[in-house]
Amino acid sequence: GLASTYSMTSKKQKEIGVALIDIGAGTTDVVVIEEGEVLHSATIPLGSANITNDIAIGLKTSVAVAEAVKIKHGSCLPDAVSEHDRIDLSQFDAKEDQEASHRYLAEIIEARMSEILLLAKEELKQVNRDGMLPAGAVFVGGGAKLSGMVGLAKETLRLPSALGIPSIELTGFVDKVTDPSYAAAIGLLIYGLENPSGGKVSFNPTAAVASGAPGKIRDWFKQFIP
């Protein structure tokens, strides 16, 4: 979560108060930053893998099919899905011979995502920032990409909410690396490039661009992405 704040939150957001919520596979990290300092951090033992497991149980299918269905058809807002929409599971596994209700899938996802968001809300309450962060909540991680998640977050947290986008311009960067799923990796690279000897962190986005850090990151990723 802390690594993601380096890549996905701006200096202004960190000054006025922001929550970075990283919904990973097995856990969800919550980091609250105000006046440029970490005010609170916590790890919630739930993540997008729990949503996948719930879908597998609810649809009586394999975890692999459940994950594929979640990625392609997942939504956190059942009311936005028609009651008559059906999902043919055979398109994900030829051994499957059933159809699933798209609305029911959304209800399963909403239930677990609501639980995750409510637990994040409890973390904000611990530091008296429930509904009280001017820059709101920034979401990263694979679980944050589910359709309707931002809308559900706004309703649950009572805060401005948005998917994270890189806080520095990564000119010519591979598009997929700006995906919220890579927030922590990009943040760690930025930290490492700006602080090669370790020590106190003092990140300046403008200086990072001037020093060529985005180019260095881009070149590094070229080793792995064709």
TIKOL-879327 format. One record per residue: x, z, y of N, C-alpha, C in turn; residue in three letters. Coordinates in steps of 0.001 Angstrom, whole numbers, plus 500000, padded with zeros to 6 digits. Layout:
// residues N
+--------+--------+--------+--------+--------+--------+--------+--------+--------+---------+
|     nX |     nZ |     nY |    caX |    caZ |    caY |     cX |     cZ |     cY | residuo |
+--------+--------+--------+--------+--------+--------+--------+--------+--------+---------+
|      X |      Z |      Y |      X |      Z |      Y |      X |      Z |      Y |     ALA |
...
+--------+--------+--------+--------+--------+--------+--------+--------+--------+---------+
// end
This chain:
// residues 226
+--------+--------+--------+--------+--------+--------+--------+--------+--------+---------+
|     nX |     nZ |     nY |    caX |    caZ |    caY |     cX |     cZ |     cY | residuo |
+--------+--------+--------+--------+--------+--------+--------+--------+--------+---------+
| 500815 | 500000 | 498792 | 500000 | 500000 | 500000 | 500852 | 500000 | 501262 |     GLY |
| 501883 | 500831 | 501280 | 502772 | 500899 | 502447 | 503492 | 499567 | 502639 |     LEU |
| 503932 | 498953 | 501547 | 504608 | 497654 | 501647 | 503684 | 496616 | 502264 |     ALA |
| 502418 | 496661 | 501899 | 501460 | 495681 | 502414 | 501248 | 495817 | 503911 |     SER |
| 501430 | 497016 | 504451 | 501240 | 497190 | 505894 | 502286 | 496422 | 506689 |     THR |
| 503445 | 496163 | 506097 | 504492 | 495424 | 506802 | 504112 | 493962 | 506998 |     TYR |
| 503348 | 493427 | 506056 | 503020 | 492009 | 506129 | 501622 | 491732 | 506659 |     SER |
| 500705 | 492680 | 506534 | 499303 | 492373 | 506798 | 498658 | 493147 | 507954 |     MET |
| 499412 | 493989 | 508648 | 498855 | 494671 | 509816 | 499789 | 494469 | 511004 |     THR |
| 499192 | 494335 | 512164 | 499979 | 494107 | 513378 | 500386 | 495431 | 514018 |     SER |
| 501316 | 495335 | 514957 | 501768 | 496525 | 515675 | 500608 | 497177 | 516421 |     LYS |
| 499754 | 496350 | 517035 | 498619 | 496899 | 517771 | 497667 | 497634 | 516849 |     LYS |
| 497377 | 497052 | 515690 | 496489 | 497715 | 514734 | 497046 | 499068 | 514327 |     GLN |
| 498346 | 499114 | 514087 | 498978 | 500367 | 513649 | 499038 | 501401 | 514767 |     LYS |
| 498971 | 500948 | 516000 | 498964 | 501884 | 517121 | 497588 | 502516 | 517312 |     GLU |
| 496538 | 501692 | 517268 | 495195 | 502211 | 517573 | 494504 | 502837 | 516366 |     ILE |
| 494990 | 502546 | 515160 | 494422 | 503153 | 513967 | 493833 | 502133 | 513016 |     GLY |
| 494408 | 502038 | 511819 | 493957 | 501069 | 510827 | 494114 | 501649 | 509430 |     VAL |
| 493250 | 501216 | 508527 | 493379 | 501585 | 507113 | 493709 | 500329 | 506326 |     ALA |
| 494778 | 500353 | 505570 | 495146 | 499255 | 504686 | 494692 | 499662 | 503290 |     LEU |
| 493802 | 498862 | 502695 | 493260 | 499174 | 501377 | 493641 | 498055 | 500415 |     ILE |
| 494493 | 498390 | 499466 | 495038 | 497417 | 498512 | 494350 | 497609 | 497158 |     ASP |
| 493454 | 496668 | 496826 | 492714 | 496753 | 495565 | 493476 | 495977 | 494502 |     ILE |
| 494281 | 496678 | 493720 | 495052 | 496053 | 492669 | 494299 | 496032 | 491354 |     GLY |
| 495021 | 495770 | 490274 | 494370 | 495689 | 488970 | 493955 | 497075 | 488456 |     ALA |
| 494920 | 497999 | 488446 | 494633 | 499318 | 487884 | 494386 | 500415 | 488886 |     GLY |
| 494821 | 500220 | 490132 | 494662 | 501243 | 491163 | 494302 | 500610 | 492498 |     THR |
| 493825 | 501447 | 493403 | 493555 | 501037 | 494784 | 494312 | 501983 | 495699 |     THR |
| 495180 | 501415 | 496523 | 495979 | 502218 | 497449 | 495336 | 502230 | 498830 |     ASP |
| 495317 | 503400 | 499447 | 494771 | 503561 | 500792 | 495857 | 504137 | 501687 |     VAL |
| 496170 | 503431 | 502770 | 497170 | 503910 | 503728 | 496542 | 503880 | 505118 |     VAL |
| 496529 | 505019 | 505782 | 495982 | 505113 | 507134 | 497144 | 505255 | 508106 |     VAL |
| 497198 | 504359 | 509087 | 498280 | 504386 | 510080 | 497688 | 504514 | 511479 |     ILE |
| 498261 | 505395 | 512262 | 497794 | 505619 | 513634 | 499008 | 505971 | 514492 |     GLU |
| 499042 | 505433 | 515703 | 500180 | 505630 | 516611 | 501500 | 505247 | 515945 |     GLU |
| 501436 | 504211 | 515114 | 502635 | 503701 | 514460 | 503155 | 504531 | 513311 |     GLY |
| 502448 | 505598 | 512950 | 502909 | 506485 | 511887 | 501879 | 506566 | 510760 |     GLU |
| 502376 | 506797 | 509543 | 501473 | 506976 | 508406 | 500791 | 508337 | 508533 |     VAL |
| 499470 | 508297 | 508668 | 498695 | 509519 | 508805 | 498272 | 510064 | 507445 |     LEU |
| 498018 | 509139 | 506516 | 497522 | 509556 | 505199 | 497738 | 508419 | 504210 |     HIS |
| 498034 | 508756 | 502977 | 498116 | 507749 | 501919 | 497605 | 508350 | 500621 |     SER |
| 497010 | 507512 | 499802 | 496455 | 508002 | 498535 | 496318 | 506833 | 497566 |     ALA |
| 496270 | 507159 | 496296 | 496056 | 506161 | 495257 | 494817 | 506536 | 494463 |     THR |
| 493879 | 505615 | 494405 | 492635 | 505805 | 493656 | 492813 | 505150 | 492284 |     ILE |
| 492546 | 505865 | 491197 | 492808 | 505325 | 489848 | 491757 | 504338 | 489352 |     PRO |
| 491333 | 503451 | 490206 | 490378 | 502403 | 489848 | 490796 | 501116 | 490539 |     LEU |
| 490567 | 499990 | 489890 | 490902 | 498710 | 490497 | 490101 | 497583 | 489897 |     GLY |
| 490543 | 496363 | 490120 | 489772 | 495206 | 489678 | 489711 | 495075 | 488159 |     SER |
| 490664 | 495662 | 487446 | 490619 | 495626 | 485985 | 489417 | 496415 | 485470 |     ALA |
| 489043 | 497467 | 486189 | 487857 | 498235 | 485806 | 486597 | 497389 | 485951 |     ASN |
| 486573 | 496540 | 486981 | 485443 | 495634 | 487167 | 485376 | 494659 | 485998 |     ILE |
| 486529 | 494136 | 485605 | 486571 | 493206 | 484468 | 486062 | 493882 | 483201 |     THR |
| 486495 | 495110 | 482958 | 486047 | 495839 | 481770 | 484536 | 496062 | 481795 |     ASN |
| 484001 | 496383 | 482979 | 482552 | 496572 | 483106 | 481803 | 495280 | 482770 |     ASP |
| 482342 | 494155 | 483233 | 481705 | 492866 | 482960 | 481739 | 492566 | 481467 |     ILE |
| 482874 | 492845 | 480827 | 483001 | 492603 | 479387 | 481950 | 493389 | 478612 |     ALA |
| 481745 | 494640 | 479018 | 480748 | 495481 | 478347 | 479343 | 494988 | 478662 |     ILE |
| 479080 | 494711 | 479945 | 477741 | 494296 | 480356 | 477310 | 492966 | 479780 |     GLY |
| 478230 | 492021 | 479694 | 477894 | 490691 | 479184 | 478184 | 490554 | 477694 |     LEU |
| 478724 | 491621 | 477111 | 479061 | 491633 | 475680 | 479969 | 490454 | 475327 |     LYS |
| 481053 | 490361 | 476054 | 482000 | 489277 | 475841 | 483419 | 489833 | 475877 |     THR |
| 484392 | 488979 | 475692 | 485788 | 489429 | 475673 | 486281 | 489702 | 477088 |     SER |
| 487376 | 490459 | 477181 | 487960 | 490761 | 478475 | 488460 | 489478 | 479144 |     VAL |
| 489001 | 488566 | 478344 | 489511 | 487303 | 478894 | 488385 | 486493 | 479532 |     ALA |
| 487256 | 486404 | 478864 | 486102 | 485675 | 479417 | 485568 | 486410 | 480636 |     VAL |
| 485504 | 487725 | 480553 | 485003 | 488533 | 481673 | 485849 | 488305 | 482926 |     ALA |
| 487167 | 488249 | 482766 | 488057 | 488018 | 483902 | 487817 | 486631 | 484504 |     GLU |
| 487678 | 485625 | 483647 | 487439 | 484257 | 484128 | 486099 | 484146 | 484849 |     ALA |
| 485085 | 484800 | 484310 | 483756 | 484784 | 484940 | 483807 | 485486 | 486295 |     VAL |
| 484523 | 486612 | 486357 | 484656 | 487357 | 487611 | 485299 | 486502 | 488692 |     LYS |
| 486376 | 485816 | 488337 | 487098 | 485008 | 489317 | 486254 | 483844 | 489811 |     ILE |
| 485550 | 483180 | 488914 | 484805 | 481971 | 489293 | 483439 | 482275 | 489902 |     LYS |
| 482751 | 483289 | 489375 | 481368 | 483533 | 489803 | 481129 | 484914 | 490406 |     HIS |
| 482165 | 485727 | 490503 | 481982 | 487108 | 490943 | 481499 | 487245 | 492372 |     GLY |
| 480587 | 488179 | 492592 | 480082 | 488495 | 493922 | 479742 | 489977 | 493980 |     SER |
| 479953 | 490570 | 495151 | 479643 | 491989 | 495342 | 478245 | 492194 | 495917 |     CYS |
| 477519 | 491104 | 496172 | 476220 | 491192 | 496838 | 475131 | 490544 | 495984 |     LEU |
| 474466 | 491329 | 495127 | 473418 | 490782 | 494262 | 472296 | 490073 | 495025 |     PRO |
| 471947 | 490574 | 496210 | 470849 | 489977 | 496969 | 471173 | 488566 | 497447 |     ASP |
| 472459 | 488212 | 497429 | 472862 | 486869 | 497868 | 472851 | 485873 | 496711 |     ALA |
| 472506 | 486350 | 495523 | 472511 | 485502 | 494326 | 471082 | 485321 | 493823 |     VAL |
| 470728 | 484104 | 493477 | 469386 | 483823 | 492975 | 469143 | 484500 | 491630 |     SER |
| 467944 | 485015 | 491452 | 467582 | 485656 | 490186 | 467557 | 484651 | 489038 |     GLU |
| 467458 | 483375 | 489364 | 467310 | 482355 | 488325 | 468632 | 481701 | 487925 |     HIS |
| 469699 | 481978 | 488649 | 470995 | 481379 | 488325 | 471527 | 481931 | 487006 |     ASP |
| 471991 | 481013 | 486160 | 472559 | 481407 | 484875 | 473989 | 480891 | 484757 |     ARG |
| 474820 | 481613 | 484030 | 476210 | 481229 | 483815 | 476406 | 480942 | 482333 |     ILE |
| 476845 | 479740 | 482011 | 477106 | 479338 | 480634 | 478494 | 479826 | 480234 |     ASP |
| 478548 | 480817 | 479373 | 479834 | 481406 | 478991 | 480671 | 480488 | 478098 |     LEU |
| 480053 | 479469 | 477535 | 480813 | 478563 | 476668 | 481844 | 477754 | 477454 |     SER |
| 481667 | 477659 | 478779 | 482651 | 476932 | 479585 | 483968 | 477697 | 479688 |     GLN |
| 483932 | 478980 | 479329 | 485139 | 479804 | 479362 | 485721 | 480038 | 477971 |     PHE |
| 484860 | 479941 | 476966 | 485296 | 480106 | 475579 | 484293 | 479377 | 474692 |     ASP |
| 484770 | 478392 | 473958 | 483887 | 477576 | 473113 | 483154 | 478410 | 472061 |     ALA |
| 483696 | 479583 | 471744 | 483054 | 480439 | 470743 | 481829 | 481156 | 471293 |     LYS |
| 481702 | 481199 | 472617 | 480562 | 481866 | 473235 | 479344 | 480937 | 473190 |     GLU |
| 478188 | 481494 | 472857 | 476979 | 480668 | 472778 | 475834 | 481270 | 473597 |     ASP |
| 476170 | 482033 | 474627 | 475142 | 482684 | 475423 | 475272 | 482346 | 476901 |     GLN |
| 474216 | 482628 | 477626 | 474231 | 482506 | 479073 | 474075 | 483894 | 479671 |     GLU |
| 474601 | 484064 | 480878 | 474507 | 485362 | 481552 | 473814 | 485186 | 482887 |     ALA |
| 473095 | 486206 | 483303 | 472439 | 486191 | 484604 | 473473 | 486388 | 485707 |     SER |
| 473482 | 485466 | 486658 | 474412 | 485578 | 487787 | 474091 | 486831 | 488602 |     HIS |
| 472817 | 487140 | 488772 | 472414 | 488343 | 489516 | 472904 | 489604 | 488804 |     ARG |
| 472771 | 489625 | 487479 | 473219 | 490797 | 486719 | 474729 | 490975 | 486857 |     TYR |
| 475471 | 489869 | 486835 | 476919 | 489935 | 487032 | 477242 | 490568 | 488381 |     LEU |
| 476544 | 490137 | 489423 | 476784 | 490677 | 490763 | 476438 | 492166 | 490828 |     ALA |
| 475415 | 492586 | 490111 | 475030 | 494002 | 490099 | 476116 | 494856 | 489445 |     GLU |
| 476724 | 494333 | 488384 | 477813 | 495045 | 487714 | 478992 | 495209 | 488664 |     ILE |
| 479353 | 494123 | 489346 | 480493 | 494146 | 490265 | 480216 | 495066 | 491447 |     ILE |
| 479009 | 494972 | 492007 | 478656 | 495806 | 493156 | 478774 | 497288 | 492825 |     GLU |
| 478321 | 497675 | 491645 | 478332 | 499088 | 491260 | 479756 | 499650 | 491260 |     ALA |
| 480675 | 498927 | 490644 | 482045 | 499430 | 490559 | 482771 | 499327 | 491899 |     ARG |
| 482559 | 498218 | 492631 | 483218 | 498076 | 493919 | 482715 | 499128 | 494899 |     MET |
| 481441 | 499443 | 494840 | 480887 | 500489 | 495703 | 481552 | 501829 | 495410 |     SER |
| 481790 | 502097 | 494128 | 482461 | 503344 | 493753 | 483867 | 503395 | 494351 |     GLU |
| 484597 | 502285 | 494250 | 485952 | 502227 | 494807 | 485933 | 502454 | 496314 |     ILE |
| 484995 | 501807 | 496996 | 484907 | 501939 | 498451 | 484486 | 503346 | 498870 |     LEU |
| 483606 | 503957 | 498103 | 483185 | 505319 | 498426 | 484336 | 506311 | 498249 |     LEU |
| 485182 | 506070 | 497251 | 486350 | 506920 | 497067 | 487349 | 506716 | 498211 |     LEU |
| 487462 | 505469 | 498683 | 488319 | 505204 | 499847 | 487754 | 505905 | 501080 |     ALA |
| 486447 | 505907 | 501195 | 485779 | 506577 | 502316 | 486072 | 508075 | 502294 |     LYS |
| 486116 | 508663 | 501107 | 486436 | 510080 | 500977 | 487856 | 510369 | 501467 |     GLU |
| 488767 | 509418 | 501218 | 490141 | 509598 | 501707 | 490169 | 509598 | 503235 |     GLU |
| 489358 | 508745 | 503853 | 489296 | 508714 | 505314 | 488701 | 510008 | 505864 |     LEU |
| 487754 | 510578 | 505133 | 487137 | 511838 | 505564 | 488170 | 512967 | 505582 |     LYS |
| 489130 | 512914 | 504662 | 490124 | 513980 | 504577 | 490945 | 514108 | 505853 |     GLN |
| 491077 | 513000 | 506594 | 491864 | 513031 | 507836 | 490961 | 512765 | 509045 |     VAL |
| 489660 | 513009 | 508850 | 488688 | 512859 | 509940 | 488707 | 511467 | 510572 |     ASN |
| 488838 | 510432 | 509740 | 488842 | 509063 | 510255 | 487717 | 508236 | 509637 |     ARG |
| 486756 | 508894 | 509028 | 485611 | 508192 | 508458 | 484802 | 507531 | 509581 |     ASP |
| 484794 | 506214 | 509618 | 484084 | 505482 | 510672 | 484737 | 505603 | 512031 |     GLY |
| 486008 | 506030 | 512080 | 486654 | 506345 | 513363 | 487990 | 505622 | 513548 |     MET |
| 488165 | 504458 | 512926 | 489399 | 503704 | 513097 | 489106 | 502429 | 513884 |     LEU |
| 489586 | 502314 | 515119 | 489277 | 501147 | 515958 | 489654 | 499811 | 515331 |     PRO |
| 490769 | 499755 | 514606 | 491187 | 498495 | 513979 | 490555 | 498301 | 512611 |     ALA |
| 489773 | 499274 | 512188 | 489017 | 499136 | 510947 | 489858 | 499165 | 509693 |     GLY |
| 489363 | 498430 | 508678 | 490017 | 498388 | 507377 | 490482 | 496969 | 507074 |     ALA |
| 491710 | 496859 | 506608 | 492276 | 495571 | 506196 | 492425 | 495621 | 504677 |     VAL |
| 491860 | 494628 | 503999 | 491866 | 494616 | 502534 | 492827 | 493575 | 501989 |     PHE |
| 493612 | 493991 | 500999 | 494531 | 493091 | 500317 | 494431 | 493356 | 498821 |     VAL |
| 495208 | 492595 | 498041 | 495146 | 492738 | 496595 | 494160 | 491753 | 495992 |     GLY |
| 494326 | 491475 | 494713 | 493453 | 490513 | 494049 | 491986 | 490883 | 494095 |     GLY |
| 491677 | 492178 | 493981 | 490280 | 492608 | 493990 | 489584 | 492378 | 495306 |     GLY |
| 490366 | 492254 | 496385 | 489775 | 492066 | 497709 | 489175 | 490678 | 497896 |     ALA |
| 489515 | 489738 | 497011 | 489070 | 488361 | 497185 | 487676 | 488086 | 496629 |     LYS |
| 487057 | 489072 | 496012 | 485715 | 488873 | 495463 | 484727 | 488540 | 496573 |     LEU |
| 483890 | 487566 | 496337 | 482901 | 487147 | 497326 | 482013 | 488326 | 497727 |     SER |
| 481812 | 488483 | 499024 | 480930 | 489533 | 499517 | 481577 | 490893 | 499660 |     GLY |
| 482861 | 491012 | 499277 | 483519 | 492315 | 499330 | 483608 | 492841 | 500759 |     MET |
| 483946 | 491964 | 501715 | 484076 | 492403 | 503102 | 482752 | 492909 | 503644 |     VAL |
| 481673 | 492210 | 503335 | 480350 | 492649 | 503778 | 479976 | 494001 | 503205 |     GLY |
| 480256 | 494202 | 501913 | 479977 | 495491 | 501273 | 480832 | 496588 | 501891 |     LEU |
| 482076 | 496261 | 502225 | 482988 | 497243 | 502826 | 482487 | 497678 | 504199 |     ALA |
| 482039 | 496729 | 505004 | 481523 | 497069 | 506333 | 480340 | 498030 | 506223 |     LYS |
| 479481 | 497756 | 505272 | 478289 | 498594 | 505082 | 478651 | 499980 | 504563 |     GLU |
| 479603 | 500047 | 503643 | 479969 | 501321 | 503009 | 480854 | 502183 | 503901 |     THR |
| 481872 | 501568 | 504496 | 482842 | 502326 | 505290 | 482421 | 502533 | 506738 |     LEU |
| 481459 | 501728 | 507213 | 481027 | 501763 | 508615 | 482216 | 501501 | 509549 |     ARG |
| 483012 | 500503 | 509151 | 484194 | 500124 | 509925 | 484305 | 498605 | 509985 |     LEU |
| 484949 | 498072 | 511030 | 485285 | 496647 | 511003 | 486149 | 496395 | 509768 |     PRO |
| 485866 | 495343 | 509022 | 486611 | 495084 | 507789 | 486947 | 493601 | 507693 |     SER |
| 488123 | 493312 | 507135 | 488548 | 491923 | 507005 | 489604 | 491804 | 505915 |     ALA |
| 489736 | 490596 | 505371 | 490820 | 490325 | 504438 | 492126 | 490256 | 505214 |     LEU |
| 493185 | 490721 | 504613 | 494481 | 490687 | 505280 | 495041 | 489285 | 505384 |     GLY |
| 495663 | 489001 | 506512 | 496400 | 487762 | 506707 | 497779 | 488149 | 507240 |     ILE |
| 498801 | 487354 | 506951 | 500152 | 487731 | 507397 | 500205 | 487993 | 508899 |     PRO |
| 500857 | 489078 | 509288 | 500941 | 489454 | 510703 | 502064 | 488723 | 511425 |     SER |
| 502884 | 487969 | 510677 | 503894 | 487127 | 511296 | 503676 | 485702 | 510817 |     ILE |
| 504073 | 484741 | 511613 | 503867 | 483337 | 511264 | 504935 | 482891 | 510271 |     GLU |
| 504461 | 482423 | 509114 | 505373 | 481964 | 508077 | 505312 | 480436 | 508046 |     LEU |
| 505945 | 479796 | 509001 | 505889 | 478355 | 509164 | 506423 | 477635 | 507930 |     THR |
| 505621 | 476690 | 507431 | 506042 | 475903 | 506289 | 505980 | 476646 | 504966 |     GLY |
| 505408 | 477823 | 504989 | 505342 | 478657 | 503787 | 504360 | 478062 | 502779 |     PHE |
| 504589 | 478305 | 501502 | 503670 | 477860 | 500469 | 502336 | 478561 | 500675 |     VAL |
| 501255 | 477788 | 500730 | 499938 | 478339 | 501063 | 499535 | 479520 | 500195 |     ASP |
| 499760 | 479425 | 498899 | 499261 | 480471 | 498010 | 499948 | 481817 | 498239 |     LYS |
| 501128 | 481833 | 498837 | 501825 | 483094 | 499050 | 501215 | 483873 | 500213 |     VAL |
| 500388 | 483230 | 501046 | 499687 | 483949 | 502107 | 498419 | 484599 | 501575 |     THR |
| 498152 | 484414 | 500310 | 497013 | 485018 | 499638 | 497153 | 486544 | 499699 |     ASP |
| 496041 | 487294 | 499901 | 496108 | 488764 | 499947 | 496731 | 489398 | 498708 |     PRO |
| 496719 | 488666 | 497592 | 497304 | 489193 | 496359 | 498799 | 489427 | 496494 |     SER |
| 499449 | 488679 | 497398 | 500899 | 488760 | 497541 | 501326 | 489668 | 498695 |     TYR |
| 500394 | 490416 | 499254 | 500686 | 491230 | 500436 | 501853 | 492185 | 500224 |     ALA |
| 501855 | 492908 | 499112 | 502912 | 493887 | 498863 | 504262 | 493200 | 498673 |     ALA |
| 504283 | 492084 | 497939 | 505537 | 491368 | 497695 | 506136 | 490854 | 498994 |     ALA |
| 505298 | 490265 | 499846 | 505785 | 489758 | 501135 | 506287 | 490912 | 501994 |     ILE |
| 505545 | 492018 | 501994 | 505953 | 493179 | 502777 | 507296 | 493728 | 502343 |     GLY |
| 507539 | 493786 | 501034 | 508819 | 494276 | 500521 | 509960 | 493346 | 500918 |     LEU |
| 509690 | 492043 | 500895 | 510729 | 491085 | 501293 | 511073 | 491232 | 502770 |     LEU |
| 510037 | 491383 | 503594 | 510271 | 491566 | 505029 | 511082 | 492839 | 505272 |     ILE |
| 510692 | 493906 | 504606 | 511421 | 495170 | 504770 | 512880 | 495019 | 504342 |     TYR |
| 513092 | 494373 | 503194 | 514449 | 494209 | 502690 | 515313 | 493352 | 503593 |     GLY |
| 514732 | 492294 | 504150 | 515497 | 491408 | 505029 | 515815 | 492061 | 506364 |     LEU |
| 514894 | 492881 | 506846 | 515113 | 493534 | 508138 | 515896 | 494825 | 508037 |     GLU |
| 515965 | 495403 | 506827 | 516668 | 496672 | 506642 | 517577 | 496579 | 505419 |     ASN |
| 518572 | 495707 | 505435 | 519429 | 495508 | 504252 | 520199 | 496747 | 503822 |     PRO |
| 520419 | 497687 | 504741 | 521178 | 498900 | 504397 | 520279 | 500110 | 504228 |     SER |
| 518932 | 499858 | 504213 | 518013 | 500985 | 504100 | 517901 | 501717 | 505412 |     GLY |
| 517520 | 502972 | 505374 | 517423 | 503766 | 506592 | 516035 | 503707 | 507191 |     GLY |
| 515930 | 504138 | 508432 | 514644 | 504229 | 509111 | 514044 | 502844 | 509347 |     LYS |
| 512742 | 502742 | 509128 | 512050 | 501472 | 509302 | 511634 | 501305 | 510754 |     VAL |
| 511949 | 500161 | 511330 | 511501 | 499833 | 512678 | 511244 | 498336 | 512706 |     SER |
| 510021 | 497927 | 512324 | 509729 | 496510 | 512150 | 509167 | 495887 | 513413 |     PHE |
| 509798 | 494813 | 513860 | 509365 | 494080 | 515044 | 509056 | 492649 | 514632 |     ASN |
| 507740 | 492254 | 514558 | 507375 | 490905 | 514122 | 508063 | 489809 | 514916 |     PRO |
| 508182 | 489989 | 516235 | 508817 | 488964 | 517073 | 510281 | 488790 | 516690 |     THR |
| 510943 | 489924 | 516488 | 512353 | 489875 | 516091 | 512507 | 489239 | 514718 |     ALA |
| 511536 | 489484 | 513841 | 511600 | 488919 | 512490 | 511561 | 487401 | 512542 |     ALA |
| 510677 | 486869 | 513391 | 510584 | 485415 | 513540 | 511867 | 484860 | 514139 |     VAL |
| 512388 | 485549 | 515174 | 513595 | 485085 | 515858 | 514807 | 485095 | 514929 |     ALA |
| 514842 | 486061 | 514018 | 516003 | 486185 | 513135 | 515950 | 485216 | 511963 |     SER |
| 514829 | 484487 | 511857 | 514711 | 483528 | 510765 | 514229 | 484136 | 509470 |     GLY |
| 513683 | 485365 | 509510 | 513218 | 486022 | 508287 | 512185 | 485189 | 507534 |     ALA |
| 511170 | 484599 | 508221 | 510196 | 483794 | 507484 | 510849 | 482664 | 506698 |     PRO |
| 511863 | 482023 | 507308 | 512558 | 480948 | 506617 | 513296 | 481446 | 505386 |     GLY |
| 513903 | 482634 | 505512 | 514618 | 483218 | 504388 | 513654 | 483533 | 503248 |     LYS |
| 512477 | 484063 | 503622 | 511479 | 484373 | 502604 | 511020 | 483098 | 501922 |     ILE |
| 510763 | 482045 | 502719 | 510302 | 480779 | 502176 | 511335 | 480213 | 501187 |     ARG |
| 512607 | 480255 | 501575 | 513659 | 479732 | 500713 | 513757 | 480524 | 499417 |     ASP |
| 513565 | 481841 | 499534 | 513624 | 482686 | 498338 | 512530 | 482312 | 497350 |     TRP |
| 511287 | 482105 | 497866 | 510169 | 481782 | 496994 | 510293 | 480394 | 496370 |     PHE |
| 511029 | 479496 | 497022 | 511203 | 478147 | 496486 | 511891 | 478163 | 495128 |     LYS |
| 512590 | 479252 | 494828 | 513244 | 479368 | 493527 | 512230 | 479444 | 492398 |     GLN |
| 511015 | 479915 | 492731 | 510034 | 480187 | 491695 | 508797 | 479299 | 491765 |     PHE |
| 508525 | 478742 | 492963 | 507311 | 477941 | 493129 | 507695 | 476496 | 493399 |     ILE |
| 507274 | 475549 | 492540 | 507647 | 474154 | 492731 | 506968 | 473548 | 493950 |     PRO |
+--------+--------+--------+--------+--------+--------+--------+--------+--------+---------+
// end
